[in-house]
């Protein structure tokens, strides 16, 4: 808009006049806008005229029924709405700090993270911040990433590989784990100190629905081979039950094994950085985080062990 300088706008226009301008658009009459904003009609008219003089263009088209915004007025109104919305966001966030952190945080995470860590962490968090409502949903790692990108959740916890190179996600390394081969106690390979990826290809595997098994199959195919899958089930729990029955071995993160599992089954380490699992906390890049989200992430990352903060380069390499 010609003639409208930022210097003059800041010095001569107050927020009330801008709000009055938007109200006049909504009401279609300056008189009704004045009544709604509790100001005399003559004072409202004077404020609108001064705003048009400052802008150097007509912001309203007058007619016998009232006023409608001009083309320039539509542009002016669009920017004012954005500015007032931003001011309202600022007010809300500052109020959260003044009254205690509040609001809502939505999280999508893998079952293993919920079982092993998040249940306790969320319990501690809600005790510290009782005004925050935490919504948690269990999902696969790829689906957690998709939910974050779609804006369905504020925070996602996923396997690092599932968001590798995605510029739309800011990731913080959260937990480290390792894949292990789980087998019957009397399995011939149970006495081995460790197994290589090629060793796995020679063994009867019990497959279950997971990104782990999908990745293993993809890498095997890249080597011109395939996994020797003897049974297929839908869950890792079902896979372990078949292992207990002596029907094969399966591969899973070590942290998923309970003390009872470890007493009844043998676990053998898997060689190579590929067997290391990196779990990340992700948020949308360049998306403002509420105080509640910041407080939750701070709590989740504050207690990281030193080894969780330094991930070796080979942890990201393929088998």
C-alpha positions as CSV (number, residue, x, y, z in Angstrom):
1,X,0.0,0.0,0.0
2,X,1.6,3.3,-1.2
3,X,2.4,5.7,1.5
4,X,2.1,3.2,4.4
5,X,5.5,3.1,6.2
6,X,6.3,0.8,9.1
7,X,7.6,3.7,11.2
8,X,4.3,5.6,10.9
9,X,2.2,2.5,11.4
10,X,4.0,1.7,14.7
11,X,3.8,5.3,15.9
12,X,0.3,6.2,15.0
13,X,-1.9,3.1,14.9
14,X,-2.9,1.2,18.1
15,X,-4.1,-2.3,18.3
16,X,-7.6,-1.2,19.3
17,X,-8.0,0.7,16.0
18,X,-6.9,-2.4,14.0
19,X,-9.4,-4.6,15.9
20,X,-12.1,-2.0,15.3
21,X,-11.3,-2.1,11.6
22,X,-11.8,-5.9,11.5
23,X,-15.0,-5.6,13.5
24,X,-16.4,-3.1,11.0
25,X,-15.7,-5.6,8.2
26,X,-17.6,-8.3,10.2
27,X,-20.5,-6.0,11.1
28,X,-20.8,-4.2,7.7
29,X,-21.4,-0.9,9.5
30,X,-19.0,1.3,11.5
31,X,-21.9,2.2,13.9
32,X,-22.5,-1.4,14.8
33,X,-18.8,-2.0,15.1
34,X,-18.6,1.0,17.5
35,X,-21.4,-0.5,19.7
36,X,-19.7,-3.9,19.7
37,X,-16.3,-2.4,20.7
38,X,-17.9,0.0,23.2
39,X,-16.9,3.3,21.6
40,X,-18.8,6.3,20.3
41,X,-19.8,6.0,16.6
42,X,-18.1,9.4,15.9
43,X,-14.9,8.2,17.5
44,X,-15.0,5.0,15.6
45,X,-15.5,6.9,12.3
46,X,-12.6,9.1,13.1
47,X,-10.3,6.2,13.8
48,X,-11.2,4.5,10.6
49,X,-10.7,7.7,8.6
50,X,-7.3,8.3,10.2
51,X,-6.3,4.7,9.4
52,X,-7.2,5.3,5.7
53,X,-5.3,8.5,5.7
54,X,-2.2,6.7,7.0
55,X,-2.6,3.9,4.5
56,X,-3.0,6.4,1.6
57,X,-5.8,4.3,0.1
58,X,-9.5,3.7,0.8
59,X,-9.9,0.7,3.0
60,X,-13.7,0.7,2.7
61,X,-16.3,1.1,0.0
62,X,-19.3,3.0,1.5
63,X,-22.8,2.3,0.4
64,X,-26.3,3.1,1.8
65,X,-26.3,-0.1,3.8
66,X,-22.9,0.4,5.4
67,X,-19.3,-0.5,4.4
68,X,-17.5,-3.3,2.6
69,X,-13.7,-3.7,2.4
70,X,-12.0,-2.5,-0.7
71,X,-9.4,-4.6,-2.4
72,X,-6.7,-2.8,-0.4
73,X,-8.9,-3.3,2.7
74,X,-9.0,-7.1,2.2
75,X,-5.2,-7.2,2.0
76,X,-4.9,-5.0,5.1
77,X,-7.4,-7.2,7.0
78,X,-5.6,-10.4,6.1
79,X,-2.4,-9.2,7.6
80,X,-4.0,-7.7,10.7
81,X,-5.7,-11.0,11.4
82,X,-2.3,-12.8,11.2
83,X,-0.7,-10.2,13.5
84,X,-3.5,-10.4,16.1
85,X,-3.5,-14.2,16.0
86,X,0.3,-14.1,16.7
87,X,-0.3,-11.7,19.6
88,X,-2.9,-14.1,20.9
89,X,-0.5,-17.0,20.7
90,X,2.1,-15.0,22.5
91,X,-0.4,-14.1,25.2
92,X,-1.4,-17.7,25.7
93,X,2.1,-19.0,25.9
94,X,3.1,-16.3,28.4
95,X,0.0,-17.1,30.4
96,X,1.1,-20.7,30.5
97,X,4.4,-19.7,32.1
98,X,2.7,-17.3,34.5
99,X,0.1,-19.8,35.7
100,X,2.2,-22.9,35.3
101,X,2.8,-24.9,32.1
102,X,-0.5,-26.1,30.8
103,X,-2.1,-27.2,27.5
104,X,-2.0,-30.5,25.6
105,X,0.7,-32.7,24.2
106,X,0.0,-35.5,21.8
107,X,2.5,-38.3,21.3
108,X,2.8,-41.2,18.8
109,X,5.3,-43.8,19.9
110,X,6.3,-47.5,19.4
111,X,5.0,-50.0,21.9
112,X,8.5,-50.8,23.1
113,X,9.1,-47.2,24.0
114,X,5.7,-47.0,25.8
115,X,6.4,-50.2,27.8
116,X,10.0,-49.6,28.7
117,X,10.2,-45.8,29.2
118,X,7.2,-43.6,28.4
119,X,4.7,-45.0,30.9
120,X,6.9,-44.0,33.8
121,X,8.1,-40.7,32.2
122,X,4.6,-39.5,31.4
123,X,3.5,-40.4,35.0
124,X,6.4,-38.3,36.3
125,X,5.6,-35.5,33.8
126,X,2.0,-35.2,34.7
127,X,2.8,-35.0,38.4
128,X,5.2,-32.1,37.7
129,X,2.8,-30.4,35.3
130,X,-0.8,-31.3,36.3
131,X,-2.2,-28.7,33.9
132,X,-0.9,-30.5,30.9
133,X,-3.1,-33.1,29.2
134,X,-0.9,-35.8,27.6
135,X,-2.5,-37.8,24.7
136,X,-0.5,-41.0,23.8
137,X,-1.1,-43.4,21.0
138,X,0.8,-46.5,20.1
139,X,1.9,-46.9,16.6
140,X,4.5,-48.4,14.3
141,X,7.6,-46.4,13.7
142,X,6.7,-45.4,10.1
143,X,3.2,-44.5,11.2
144,X,4.5,-42.3,14.0
145,X,6.6,-40.4,11.5
146,X,3.6,-40.0,9.2
147,X,1.4,-38.8,12.0
148,X,4.0,-36.2,12.9
149,X,4.3,-35.0,9.3
150,X,0.5,-34.8,9.0
151,X,0.3,-32.6,12.1
152,X,-1.8,-35.2,13.9
153,X,0.7,-35.3,16.9
154,X,3.1,-32.8,18.5
155,X,5.8,-35.4,19.2
156,X,6.8,-38.7,17.6
157,X,9.1,-41.4,18.9
158,X,10.5,-43.6,16.2
159,X,13.4,-45.6,14.8
160,X,16.0,-43.2,13.4
161,X,16.1,-44.9,10.0
162,X,12.4,-44.2,9.4
163,X,13.1,-40.4,9.3
164,X,16.7,-40.4,8.0
165,X,17.3,-37.3,5.8
166,X,13.8,-35.9,6.2
167,X,14.3,-32.1,6.4
168,X,10.8,-31.6,7.8
169,X,11.6,-33.3,11.1
170,X,13.9,-32.2,13.9
171,X,15.2,-35.3,15.7
172,X,16.9,-35.8,19.1
173,X,18.4,-39.2,19.9
174,X,16.5,-40.7,22.7
175,X,17.4,-44.3,23.5
176,X,19.8,-46.9,22.2
177,X,19.0,-50.6,21.9
178,X,20.5,-53.7,20.2
179,X,18.9,-56.4,18.2
180,X,19.5,-60.0,19.5
181,X,18.7,-63.4,18.2
182,X,16.2,-65.2,20.5
183,X,16.3,-69.0,20.5
184,X,15.6,-72.0,22.6
185,X,18.1,-72.8,25.3
186,X,19.1,-76.0,23.6
187,X,19.4,-74.5,20.1
188,X,22.8,-75.4,18.5
189,X,23.6,-71.6,18.0
190,X,22.8,-70.8,21.7
191,X,26.4,-71.4,22.7
192,X,27.7,-68.9,20.1
193,X,29.1,-65.7,21.5
194,X,27.6,-63.7,18.5
195,X,26.0,-64.2,15.1
196,X,26.7,-62.4,11.9
197,X,24.0,-61.3,9.5
198,X,25.1,-64.2,7.2
199,X,24.6,-66.6,10.0
200,X,21.0,-65.5,10.3
201,X,20.4,-66.4,6.7
202,X,21.2,-70.0,7.4
203,X,18.8,-70.4,10.4
204,X,15.0,-71.1,10.6
205,X,13.4,-67.8,11.4
206,X,10.1,-66.9,12.9
207,X,8.8,-63.8,11.2
208,X,6.5,-61.2,12.8
209,X,5.1,-57.9,11.6
210,X,7.7,-55.3,12.3
211,X,10.1,-52.9,10.6
212,X,12.9,-55.1,12.0
213,X,12.0,-58.1,10.0
214,X,11.1,-56.1,6.9
215,X,14.6,-54.5,7.0
216,X,16.3,-57.9,7.4
217,X,14.4,-59.2,4.4
218,X,15.3,-56.2,2.3
219,X,19.0,-56.5,3.1
220,X,19.0,-60.2,2.4
221,X,17.4,-59.6,-1.0
222,X,20.1,-57.0,-1.7
223,X,22.6,-59.8,-1.2
224,X,20.8,-62.0,-3.6
225,X,19.4,-64.2,-0.8
226,X,16.3,-64.4,1.3
227,X,15.5,-65.1,4.9
228,X,14.7,-68.7,5.7
229,X,11.3,-68.0,7.3
230,X,9.6,-71.1,8.7
231,X,6.7,-69.5,10.5
232,X,4.9,-66.1,10.2
233,X,2.9,-64.5,13.0
234,X,1.6,-61.0,13.8
235,X,3.3,-60.1,17.0
236,X,6.7,-60.5,18.7
237,X,5.0,-62.1,21.6
238,X,3.6,-64.8,19.3
239,X,7.0,-65.2,17.8
240,X,8.6,-65.8,21.2
241,X,6.0,-68.4,22.0
242,X,7.0,-70.4,18.9
243,X,10.6,-70.0,19.9
244,X,9.8,-71.4,23.3
245,X,8.2,-74.4,21.5
246,X,11.5,-75.0,19.7
247,X,10.2,-74.1,16.3
248,X,13.0,-71.6,15.3
249,X,14.6,-68.3,16.3
250,X,13.5,-64.7,16.0
251,X,15.2,-61.3,16.1
252,X,14.1,-58.5,18.4
253,X,15.4,-55.6,20.5
254,X,17.1,-56.7,23.7
255,X,15.0,-54.3,25.8
256,X,11.8,-56.2,24.9
257,X,12.9,-59.3,26.8
258,X,11.7,-59.6,30.4
259,X,13.6,-61.3,33.1
260,X,11.3,-64.3,32.7
261,X,12.0,-64.4,28.9
262,X,15.8,-64.4,29.6
263,X,15.4,-67.3,32.0
264,X,13.5,-69.4,29.6
265,X,15.2,-68.5,26.3
266,X,18.7,-68.0,25.0
267,X,19.8,-64.7,23.5
268,X,22.8,-64.3,21.2
269,X,24.3,-60.9,20.3
270,X,24.3,-59.9,16.6
271,X,27.6,-58.5,15.3
272,X,27.9,-55.1,13.5
273,X,26.7,-51.6,13.9
274,X,23.5,-52.6,11.9
275,X,22.2,-54.4,15.0
276,X,22.1,-51.1,17.0
277,X,18.7,-49.5,17.2
278,X,18.5,-45.7,17.6
279,X,15.2,-44.3,18.8
280,X,14.5,-40.6,18.3
281,X,12.2,-37.9,19.5
282,X,10.9,-35.9,16.6
283,X,9.1,-32.6,16.1
284,X,8.2,-30.7,13.0
285,X,11.0,-28.5,11.7
286,X,10.4,-24.7,12.1
287,X,7.1,-25.5,14.0
288,X,6.9,-23.5,17.2
289,X,6.9,-25.7,20.2
290,X,4.5,-25.0,23.1
291,X,6.0,-24.7,26.6
292,X,4.3,-28.0,27.4
293,X,6.0,-29.8,24.5
294,X,9.4,-28.2,25.4
295,X,9.0,-29.3,29.0
296,X,8.2,-32.9,28.0
297,X,11.1,-33.1,25.6
298,X,13.4,-31.7,28.3
299,X,12.3,-34.3,30.7
300,X,12.7,-37.2,28.2
301,X,16.2,-36.1,27.3
302,X,17.5,-34.9,30.6
303,X,18.2,-38.4,32.0
304,X,20.0,-39.7,28.9
305,X,23.1,-41.8,29.8
306,X,26.4,-40.6,28.3
307,X,26.4,-43.5,25.8
308,X,23.0,-42.4,24.6
309,X,24.4,-39.0,23.5
310,X,27.2,-40.3,21.4
311,X,26.2,-42.7,18.7
312,X,29.0,-44.3,16.7
313,X,29.0,-43.8,12.9
314,X,28.6,-47.5,12.2
315,X,25.2,-47.5,14.1
316,X,23.7,-46.1,10.9
317,X,25.3,-48.6,8.5
318,X,23.3,-51.4,6.9
319,X,24.0,-55.1,7.8
